[in-house]
Amino acid sequence: MKQAPNLTIRLATAALACGLAGCMPAAHRGLARVGPQGAVTLLQPEGGTLRLVYDPVTAPLHQLAGCVLEVEGPRLGRRVRVADWSVLDAGEGSAPFVGVLRRDGLRWMVDDRNSGSTVTLVPESMGRLTEQAGQIVLVVGFVVGPHAVSVVRWAPLTGPGAPPLPARGRPL
């Protein structure tokens, strides 16, 4: 007759497996929603939801309600600690350009975190976007030349033009 494995060993094995699975970063996609307390959830295509745990200064996800995001990070239960993020769709089916707006001489540029490339913005299409220099912005536009984009709409994600951080400061 076989003897049943020790309960302590079985529990330790289960805890180790859960711990390892939770520490493994993975990519998660979905529609960003912001709750009344400022908590950001990701509505996944299969219908589930994940709560995002992040630093709102380096990842202004609370500004991206209605956008399709891809977040990477370890998941534990229904929560994901966001290590990296990108915006796949800004609402019209097109991928936006997201990054810090900077000026180099007469040219305005965004180092796009989604593609890793630098795009130059057509100055005549920018309007008040120039007031957001040095801030993270989301830009929707169309390509008019090699790495040149004409701005259709934009939103500040950090800085003076952005909506304030959630009341709790750091959503949990």
RAZIHU-V559085 format. One record per helix or strand of 2 or more residues. SS is the DSSP state (2 for helix, 1 for strand). FROM is the first residue (numbers start at 1). TO is the last residue. If there is no record, write none. Layout:
ss=SS from=FROM to=TO
ss=SS from=FROM to=TO
//
This chain:
ss=2 from=7 to=23
ss=1 from=25 to=34
ss=1 from=40 to=43
ss=1 from=49 to=53
ss=2 from=61 to=63
ss=1 from=68 to=76
ss=1 from=79 to=81
ss=1 from=84 to=89
ss=1 from=97 to=104
ss=1 from=107 to=111
ss=1 from=118 to=121
ss=2 from=123 to=125
ss=2 from=127 to=132
ss=1 from=136 to=145
ss=1 from=148 to=156
//
